[in-house]
Amino acid sequence: MKKFKLSYILTFLGIVAFTTSCFDDPGTDILLTNSFVEIQEATTSGGTDIGKAYNRLNDGIGKRDSIRVNLVGKQRSAPISVNFSVDASSTAVAGVHYNLISTSSVSIPANESFGYIYFEVLADNIDVGENWKLKINLTGVDAADVKLSEKYKTFTRTMRIVCAFDRSKFVGTYSVVEPGYGTYSVTSTADTDPNSIVIDNFWDFSGVVKYTFNPANNQVTLPTQDVVMGGVTYVVAQGAGASTYKSCEYSFIVPYTVTRKSDSQLQDTNVHTFTKQ
Protein backbone atom coordinates (compact mmCIF):
# COMPACT_ATOMS: atom_id res chain seq x y z
CA MET A 1 0.00 0.00 0.00
CA LYS A 2 2.80 2.40 0.93
CA LYS A 3 4.72 1.47 -2.25
CA PHE A 4 1.63 2.26 -4.38
CA LYS A 5 1.23 5.69 -2.85
CA LEU A 6 4.91 6.50 -3.32
CA SER A 7 4.96 5.42 -6.97
CA TYR A 8 1.77 7.39 -7.65
CA ILE A 9 3.27 10.55 -6.19
CA LEU A 10 6.52 10.17 -8.13
CA THR A 11 4.59 9.66 -11.39
CA PHE A 12 2.49 12.79 -10.77
CA LEU A 13 5.55 14.92 -10.03
CA GLY A 14 7.18 13.70 -13.20
CA ILE A 15 4.20 14.76 -15.29
CA VAL A 16 4.19 18.21 -13.70
CA ALA A 17 7.92 18.67 -14.30
CA PHE A 18 7.58 17.61 -17.95
CA THR A 19 4.63 19.90 -18.53
CA THR A 20 6.21 23.02 -17.04
CA SER A 21 9.37 22.47 -19.05
CA CYS A 22 7.31 23.09 -22.20
CA PHE A 23 6.78 26.77 -21.25
CA ASP A 24 9.27 29.63 -21.34
CA ASP A 25 10.36 31.20 -18.12
CA PRO A 26 8.23 34.22 -17.24
CA GLY A 27 9.75 37.57 -18.09
CA THR A 28 11.99 36.33 -20.89
CA ASP A 29 9.64 37.29 -23.77
CA ILE A 30 9.94 40.82 -25.22
CA LEU A 31 6.39 41.97 -25.78
CA LEU A 32 7.00 45.51 -27.03
CA THR A 33 10.10 46.76 -28.78
CA ASN A 34 8.77 49.92 -30.49
CA SER A 35 7.76 53.16 -28.78
CA PHE A 36 4.94 55.35 -30.02
CA VAL A 37 2.74 58.24 -28.93
CA GLU A 38 -1.05 58.34 -28.88
CA ILE A 39 -3.89 60.55 -27.68
CA GLN A 40 -5.34 59.04 -24.52
CA GLU A 41 -8.91 60.18 -25.21
CA ALA A 42 -8.81 58.60 -28.66
CA THR A 43 -8.05 55.18 -27.19
CA THR A 44 -11.28 55.22 -25.18
CA SER A 45 -13.58 56.97 -27.63
CA GLY A 46 -12.64 55.67 -31.05
CA GLY A 47 -11.19 59.04 -32.06
CA THR A 48 -14.02 61.35 -31.06
CA ASP A 49 -16.27 62.02 -28.10
CA ILE A 50 -19.98 62.57 -27.78
CA GLY A 51 -19.44 66.08 -26.50
CA LYS A 52 -18.13 67.62 -23.32
CA ALA A 53 -20.34 70.09 -21.51
CA TYR A 54 -18.84 73.30 -20.18
CA ASN A 55 -20.68 75.46 -17.70
CA ARG A 56 -21.33 78.95 -19.02
CA LEU A 57 -21.08 81.63 -16.33
CA ASN A 58 -20.93 84.80 -18.48
CA ASP A 59 -17.84 85.84 -16.53
CA GLY A 60 -15.47 86.37 -19.45
CA ILE A 61 -13.13 83.62 -18.22
CA GLY A 62 -12.22 80.69 -20.48
CA LYS A 63 -12.69 77.14 -19.20
CA ARG A 64 -9.28 75.46 -19.12
CA ASP A 65 -9.14 71.91 -20.50
CA SER A 66 -6.56 69.47 -21.84
CA ILE A 67 -5.99 66.46 -24.07
CA ARG A 68 -3.49 63.86 -22.85
CA VAL A 69 -0.69 62.51 -25.06
CA ASN A 70 0.79 59.16 -23.99
CA LEU A 71 4.25 57.74 -24.58
CA VAL A 72 3.76 53.99 -24.99
CA GLY A 73 7.03 52.22 -24.37
CA LYS A 74 10.17 52.88 -22.38
CA GLN A 75 10.39 56.22 -20.60
CA ARG A 76 13.15 58.54 -21.80
CA SER A 77 15.96 60.13 -19.83
CA ALA A 78 15.33 63.41 -21.67
CA PRO A 79 12.03 65.11 -22.56
CA ILE A 80 10.55 64.52 -25.98
CA SER A 81 8.41 66.93 -27.96
CA VAL A 82 5.28 65.86 -29.87
CA ASN A 83 4.02 68.22 -32.55
CA PHE A 84 0.32 68.68 -33.23
CA SER A 85 -1.97 70.77 -35.40
CA VAL A 86 -5.61 71.77 -35.52
CA ASP A 87 -7.33 69.98 -38.38
CA ALA A 88 -8.91 72.17 -41.05
CA SER A 89 -12.19 70.29 -40.64
CA SER A 90 -12.64 71.73 -37.12
CA THR A 91 -15.81 73.79 -36.83
CA ALA A 92 -14.65 75.56 -33.64
CA VAL A 93 -12.98 78.88 -34.44
CA ALA A 94 -9.82 79.98 -32.64
CA GLY A 95 -10.40 83.16 -30.64
CA VAL A 96 -14.16 82.67 -30.80
CA HIS A 97 -14.85 79.23 -29.35
CA TYR A 98 -11.43 78.28 -28.00
CA ASN A 99 -7.85 79.42 -27.48
CA LEU A 100 -4.80 77.14 -27.61
CA ILE A 101 -2.52 77.41 -24.60
CA SER A 102 -0.14 74.78 -25.98
CA THR A 103 0.51 76.31 -29.37
CA SER A 104 2.00 73.61 -31.62
CA SER A 105 3.70 70.97 -29.48
CA VAL A 106 3.41 69.12 -26.20
CA SER A 107 6.34 68.04 -24.06
CA ILE A 108 6.52 64.64 -22.38
CA PRO A 109 8.98 65.21 -19.52
CA ALA A 110 11.98 63.01 -18.82
CA ASN A 111 11.12 59.82 -16.98
CA GLU A 112 7.40 60.41 -17.58
CA SER A 113 4.85 58.68 -19.80
CA PHE A 114 2.53 61.50 -20.79
CA GLY A 115 2.07 65.23 -21.36
CA TYR A 116 -0.90 67.50 -22.07
CA ILE A 117 -2.14 69.73 -24.87
CA TYR A 118 -3.75 72.64 -23.01
CA PHE A 119 -6.52 74.86 -24.35
CA GLU A 120 -9.39 76.94 -23.05
CA VAL A 121 -13.02 76.91 -24.14
CA LEU A 122 -14.62 80.34 -24.53
CA ALA A 123 -17.91 79.19 -23.08
CA ASP A 124 -19.46 82.67 -22.96
CA ASN A 125 -19.42 82.71 -26.78
CA ILE A 126 -21.28 79.41 -27.15
CA ASP A 127 -25.05 79.10 -26.90
CA VAL A 128 -27.00 76.18 -25.55
CA GLY A 129 -27.70 73.72 -28.38
CA GLU A 130 -24.55 74.59 -30.33
CA ASN A 131 -21.82 71.99 -30.88
CA TRP A 132 -18.36 73.10 -31.95
CA LYS A 133 -15.68 70.57 -32.89
CA LEU A 134 -11.96 70.95 -32.23
CA LYS A 135 -10.00 68.26 -34.07
CA ILE A 136 -6.38 67.68 -33.02
CA ASN A 137 -3.83 65.75 -35.10
CA LEU A 138 -0.47 64.56 -33.79
CA THR A 139 1.99 65.29 -36.61
CA GLY A 140 5.44 64.24 -35.46
CA VAL A 141 7.92 63.44 -32.68
CA ASP A 142 11.41 64.85 -32.19
CA ALA A 143 12.75 61.41 -31.21
CA ALA A 144 13.51 59.35 -34.32
CA ASP A 145 12.73 56.02 -32.68
CA VAL A 146 9.28 57.12 -31.40
CA LYS A 147 6.47 56.82 -33.93
CA LEU A 148 2.93 58.11 -34.14
CA SER A 149 0.11 55.70 -33.44
CA GLU A 150 -1.75 55.48 -36.74
CA LYS A 151 -4.96 54.53 -34.98
CA TYR A 152 -4.88 57.00 -32.10
CA LYS A 153 -3.10 60.10 -33.40
CA THR A 154 -6.31 62.07 -33.98
CA PHE A 155 -9.00 63.20 -31.58
CA THR A 156 -12.03 65.49 -31.84
CA ARG A 157 -13.30 67.36 -28.81
CA THR A 158 -16.93 68.43 -29.27
CA MET A 159 -17.80 71.44 -27.13
CA ARG A 160 -21.28 72.15 -25.85
CA ILE A 161 -22.67 74.38 -23.13
CA VAL A 162 -24.78 73.88 -20.07
CA CYS A 163 -25.82 76.45 -17.51
CA ALA A 164 -26.77 75.12 -14.12
CA PHE A 165 -29.68 76.94 -12.52
CA ASP A 166 -28.44 79.62 -10.15
CA ARG A 167 -31.23 81.59 -8.50
CA SER A 168 -28.86 84.44 -7.62
CA LYS A 169 -28.40 85.13 -11.35
CA PHE A 170 -32.12 85.89 -11.65
CA VAL A 171 -31.94 88.61 -9.00
CA GLY A 172 -31.63 92.18 -10.25
CA THR A 173 -33.18 94.58 -12.75
CA TYR A 174 -35.22 93.34 -15.69
CA SER A 175 -36.79 94.86 -18.74
CA VAL A 176 -40.29 93.46 -19.26
CA VAL A 177 -42.08 93.34 -22.59
CA GLU A 178 -45.88 93.25 -22.34
CA PRO A 179 -47.41 92.98 -25.85
CA GLY A 180 -50.05 95.61 -26.55
CA TYR A 181 -48.86 97.74 -23.66
CA GLY A 182 -45.12 98.36 -23.85
CA THR A 183 -41.84 97.84 -22.04
CA TYR A 184 -41.06 98.71 -18.43
CA SER A 185 -38.64 97.82 -15.63
CA VAL A 186 -39.00 95.56 -12.62
CA THR A 187 -36.62 94.54 -9.86
CA SER A 188 -36.41 90.96 -8.63
CA THR A 189 -35.26 89.84 -5.20
CA ALA A 190 -34.65 86.43 -3.62
CA ASP A 191 -37.60 84.67 -2.01
CA THR A 192 -37.37 82.39 1.03
CA ASP A 193 -37.92 79.46 -1.35
CA PRO A 194 -34.46 78.78 -2.92
CA ASN A 195 -35.98 78.37 -6.40
CA SER A 196 -38.19 81.46 -6.31
CA ILE A 197 -37.90 85.21 -6.85
CA VAL A 198 -40.23 88.14 -6.15
CA ILE A 199 -40.68 91.06 -8.54
CA ASP A 200 -41.85 94.50 -7.45
CA ASN A 201 -43.70 95.96 -10.43
CA PHE A 202 -45.97 93.32 -11.93
CA TRP A 203 -48.27 94.66 -14.67
CA ASP A 204 -46.41 97.99 -14.33
CA PHE A 205 -48.77 98.62 -11.44
CA SER A 206 -46.48 98.04 -8.43
CA GLY A 207 -47.69 94.47 -7.96
CA VAL A 208 -45.45 92.23 -5.84
CA VAL A 209 -45.51 88.76 -7.42
CA LYS A 210 -43.65 85.50 -6.84
CA TYR A 211 -42.21 83.26 -9.61
CA THR A 212 -40.90 79.73 -9.07
CA PHE A 213 -38.29 78.02 -11.27
CA ASN A 214 -38.13 74.27 -11.87
CA PRO A 215 -34.59 73.19 -12.88
CA ALA A 216 -35.83 69.66 -13.67
CA ASN A 217 -37.79 70.79 -16.74
CA ASN A 218 -36.42 74.29 -17.39
CA GLN A 219 -39.80 75.87 -16.73
CA VAL A 220 -40.94 78.72 -14.52
CA THR A 221 -44.37 78.99 -12.96
CA LEU A 222 -46.50 81.85 -11.71
CA PRO A 223 -48.33 80.45 -8.67
CA THR A 224 -51.91 81.64 -8.20
CA GLN A 225 -51.76 84.49 -5.68
CA ASP A 226 -53.64 87.54 -4.47
CA VAL A 227 -51.95 90.81 -5.41
CA VAL A 228 -53.00 94.29 -4.33
CA MET A 229 -52.48 96.87 -7.08
CA GLY A 230 -53.88 100.41 -6.91
CA GLY A 231 -55.82 99.54 -3.79
CA VAL A 232 -57.68 96.69 -5.55
CA THR A 233 -57.10 92.98 -4.91
CA TYR A 234 -56.48 90.89 -8.01
CA VAL A 235 -55.85 87.18 -8.52
CA VAL A 236 -52.74 86.65 -10.63
CA ALA A 237 -52.25 83.18 -12.13
CA GLN A 238 -50.38 81.22 -14.78
CA GLY A 239 -51.78 81.69 -18.27
CA ALA A 240 -51.97 79.26 -21.17
CA GLY A 241 -48.84 78.54 -23.19
CA ALA A 242 -45.18 77.75 -22.61
CA SER A 243 -43.34 79.22 -19.65
CA THR A 244 -39.58 78.79 -19.91
CA TYR A 245 -36.32 80.27 -18.69
CA LYS A 246 -32.76 80.38 -20.01
CA SER A 247 -30.10 79.72 -17.39
CA CYS A 248 -27.31 81.12 -19.55
CA GLU A 249 -29.07 84.44 -20.19
CA TYR A 250 -31.12 84.68 -16.98
CA SER A 251 -34.21 85.51 -19.04
CA PHE A 252 -37.68 84.00 -18.72
CA ILE A 253 -41.10 84.07 -20.38
CA VAL A 254 -44.36 83.56 -18.49
CA PRO A 255 -47.97 83.78 -19.72
CA TYR A 256 -50.33 85.20 -17.10
CA THR A 257 -53.90 86.14 -16.28
CA VAL A 258 -55.17 88.91 -14.01
CA THR A 259 -58.68 88.61 -12.51
CA ARG A 260 -60.39 91.09 -10.19
CA LYS A 261 -61.06 89.16 -7.02
CA SER A 262 -64.25 90.96 -5.96
CA ASP A 263 -66.27 89.91 -9.01
CA SER A 264 -64.02 87.34 -10.77
CA GLN A 265 -63.86 89.54 -13.87
CA LEU A 266 -60.90 88.79 -16.14
CA GLN A 267 -58.83 91.94 -16.53
CA ASP A 268 -55.97 90.75 -18.72
CA THR A 269 -54.41 87.70 -20.31
CA ASN A 270 -50.99 88.14 -21.86
CA VAL A 271 -47.33 87.10 -21.80
CA HIS A 272 -44.42 88.73 -19.98
CA THR A 273 -40.90 88.43 -21.39
CA PHE A 274 -38.19 89.26 -18.82
CA THR A 275 -34.71 90.25 -20.01
CA LYS A 276 -31.90 90.79 -17.49
CA GLN A 277 -30.38 94.27 -17.57
C-alpha positions in Angstrom: 0.0 0.0 0.0 2.8 2.4 0.9 4.7 1.5 -2.3 1.6 2.3 -4.4 1.2 5.7 -2.9 4.9 6.5 -3.3 5.0 5.4 -7.0 1.8 7.4 -7.7 3.3 10.5 -6.2 6.5 10.2 -8.1 4.6 9.7 -11.4 2.5 12.8 -10.8 5.6 14.9 -10.0 7.2 13.7 -13.2 4.2 14.8 -15.3 4.2 18.2 -13.7 7.9 18.7 -14.3 7.6 17.6 -18.0 4.6 19.9 -18.5 6.2 23.0 -17.0 9.4 22.5 -19.0 7.3 23.1 -22.2 6.8 26.8 -21.2 9.3 29.6 -21.3 10.4 31.2 -18.1 8.2 34.2 -17.2 9.7 37.6 -18.1 12.0 36.3 -20.9 9.6 37.3 -23.8 9.9 40.8 -25.2 6.4 42.0 -25.8 7.0 45.5 -27.0 10.1 46.8 -28.8 8.8 49.9 -30.5 7.8 53.2 -28.8 4.9 55.3 -30.0 2.7 58.2 -28.9 -1.0 58.3 -28.9 -3.9 60.5 -27.7 -5.3 59.0 -24.5 -8.9 60.2 -25.2 -8.8 58.6 -28.7 -8.1 55.2 -27.2 -11.3 55.2 -25.2 -13.6 57.0 -27.6 -12.6 55.7 -31.0 -11.2 59.0 -32.1 -14.0 61.4 -31.1 -16.3 62.0 -28.1 -20.0 62.6 -27.8 -19.4 66.1 -26.5 -18.1 67.6 -23.3 -20.3 70.1 -21.5 -18.8 73.3 -20.2 -20.7 75.5 -17.7 -21.3 79.0 -19.0 -21.1 81.6 -16.3 -20.9 84.8 -18.5 -17.8 85.8 -16.5 -15.5 86.4 -19.5 -13.1 83.6 -18.2 -12.2 80.7 -20.5 -12.7 77.1 -19.2 -9.3 75.5 -19.1 -9.1 71.9 -20.5 -6.6 69.5 -21.8 -6.0 66.5 -24.1 -3.5 63.9 -22.9 -0.7 62.5 -25.1 0.8 59.2 -24.0 4.2 57.7 -24.6 3.8 54.0 -25.0 7.0 52.2 -24.4 10.2 52.9 -22.4 10.4 56.2 -20.6 13.1 58.5 -21.8 16.0 60.1 -19.8 15.3 63.4 -21.7 12.0 65.1 -22.6 10.5 64.5 -26.0 8.4 66.9 -28.0 5.3 65.9 -29.9 4.0 68.2 -32.6 0.3 68.7 -33.2 -2.0 70.8 -35.4 -5.6 71.8 -35.5 -7.3 70.0 -38.4 -8.9 72.2 -41.0 -12.2 70.3 -40.6 -12.6 71.7 -37.1 -15.8 73.8 -36.8 -14.6 75.6 -33.6 -13.0 78.9 -34.4 -9.8 80.0 -32.6 -10.4 83.2 -30.6 -14.2 82.7 -30.8 -14.8 79.2 -29.4 -11.4 78.3 -28.0 -7.8 79.4 -27.5 -4.8 77.1 -27.6 -2.5 77.4 -24.6 -0.1 74.8 -26.0 0.5 76.3 -29.4 2.0 73.6 -31.6 3.7 71.0 -29.5 3.4 69.1 -26.2 6.3 68.0 -24.1 6.5 64.6 -22.4 9.0 65.2 -19.5 12.0 63.0 -18.8 11.1 59.8 -17.0 7.4 60.4 -17.6 4.9 58.7 -19.8 2.5 61.5 -20.8 2.1 65.2 -21.4 -0.9 67.5 -22.1 -2.1 69.7 -24.9 -3.7 72.6 -23.0 -6.5 74.9 -24.4 -9.4 76.9 -23.1 -13.0 76.9 -24.1 -14.6 80.3 -24.5 -17.9 79.2 -23.1 -19.5 82.7 -23.0 -19.4 82.7 -26.8 -21.3 79.4 -27.1 -25.0 79.1 -26.9 -27.0 76.2 -25.6 -27.7 73.7 -28.4 -24.6 74.6 -30.3 -21.8 72.0 -30.9 -18.4 73.1 -31.9 -15.7 70.6 -32.9 -12.0 71.0 -32.2 -10.0 68.3 -34.1 -6.4 67.7 -33.0 -3.8 65.7 -35.1 -0.5 64.6 -33.8 2.0 65.3 -36.6 5.4 64.2 -35.5 7.9 63.4 -32.7 11.4 64.8 -32.2 12.7 61.4 -31.2 13.5 59.3 -34.3 12.7 56.0 -32.7 9.3 57.1 -31.4 6.5 56.8 -33.9 2.9 58.1 -34.1 0.1 55.7 -33.4 -1.7 55.5 -36.7 -5.0 54.5 -35.0 -4.9 57.0 -32.1 -3.1 60.1 -33.4 -6.3 62.1 -34.0 -9.0 63.2 -31.6 -12.0 65.5 -31.8 -13.3 67.4 -28.8 -16.9 68.4 -29.3 -17.8 71.4 -27.1 -21.3 72.2 -25.8 -22.7 74.4 -23.1 -24.8 73.9 -20.1 -25.8 76.5 -17.5 -26.8 75.1 -14.1 -29.7 76.9 -12.5 -28.4 79.6 -10.1 -31.2 81.6 -8.5 -28.9 84.4 -7.6 -28.4 85.1 -11.3 -32.1 85.9 -11.7 -31.9 88.6 -9.0 -31.6 92.2 -10.3 -33.2 94.6 -12.8 -35.2 93.3 -15.7 -36.8 94.9 -18.7 -40.3 93.5 -19.3 -42.1 93.3 -22.6 -45.9 93.3 -22.3 -47.4 93.0 -25.8 -50.0 95.6 -26.5 -48.9 97.7 -23.7 -45.1 98.4 -23.9 -41.8 97.8 -22.0 -41.1 98.7 -18.4 -38.6 97.8 -15.6 -39.0 95.6 -12.6 -36.6 94.5 -9.9 -36.4 91.0 -8.6 -35.3 89.8 -5.2 -34.6 86.4 -3.6 -37.6 84.7 -2.0 -37.4 82.4 1.0 -37.9 79.5 -1.4 -34.5 78.8 -2.9 -36.0 78.4 -6.4 -38.2 81.5 -6.3 -37.9 85.2 -6.8 -40.2 88.1 -6.2 -40.7 91.1 -8.5 -41.8 94.5 -7.5 -43.7 96.0 -10.4 -46.0 93.3 -11.9 -48.3 94.7 -14.7 -46.4 98.0 -14.3 -48.8 98.6 -11.4 -46.5 98.0 -8.4 -47.7 94.5 -8.0 -45.4 92.2 -5.8 -45.5 88.8 -7.4 -43.7 85.5 -6.8 -42.2 83.3 -9.6 -40.9 79.7 -9.1 -38.3 78.0 -11.3 -38.1 74.3 -11.9 -34.6 73.2 -12.9 -35.8 69.7 -13.7 -37.8 70.8 -16.7 -36.4 74.3 -17.4 -39.8 75.9 -16.7 -40.9 78.7 -14.5 -44.4 79.0 -13.0 -46.5 81.8 -11.7 -48.3 80.5 -8.7 -51.9 81.6 -8.2 -51.8 84.5 -5.7 -53.6 87.5 -4.5 -52.0 90.8 -5.4 -53.0 94.3 -4.3 -52.5 96.9 -7.1 -53.9 100.4 -6.9 -55.8 99.5 -3.8 -57.7 96.7 -5.5 -57.1 93.0 -4.9 -56.5 90.9 -8.0 -55.8 87.2 -8.5 -52.7 86.6 -10.6 -52.3 83.2 -12.1 -50.4 81.2 -14.8 -51.8 81.7 -18.3 -52.0 79.3 -21.2 -48.8 78.5 -23.2 -45.2 77.8 -22.6 -43.3 79.2 -19.7 -39.6 78.8 -19.9 -36.3 80.3 -18.7 -32.8 80.4 -20.0 -30.1 79.7 -17.4 -27.3 81.1 -19.5 -29.1 84.4 -20.2 -31.1 84.7 -17.0 -34.2 85.5 -19.0 -37.7 84.0 -18.7 -41.1 84.1 -20.4 -44.4 83.6 -18.5 -48.0 83.8 -19.7 -50.3 85.2 -17.1 -53.9 86.1 -16.3 -55.2 88.9 -14.0 -58.7 88.6 -12.5 -60.4 91.1 -10.2 -61.1 89.2 -7.0 -64.3 91.0 -6.0 -66.3 89.9 -9.0 -64.0 87.3 -10.8 -63.9 89.5 -13.9 -60.9 88.8 -16.1 -58.8 91.9 -16.5 -56.0 90.8 -18.7 -54.4 87.7 -20.3 -51.0 88.1 -21.9 -47.3 87.1 -21.8 -44.4 88.7 -20.0 -40.9 88.4 -21.4 -38.2 89.3 -18.8 -34.7 90.2 -20.0 -31.9 90.8 -17.5 -30.4 94.3 -17.6 
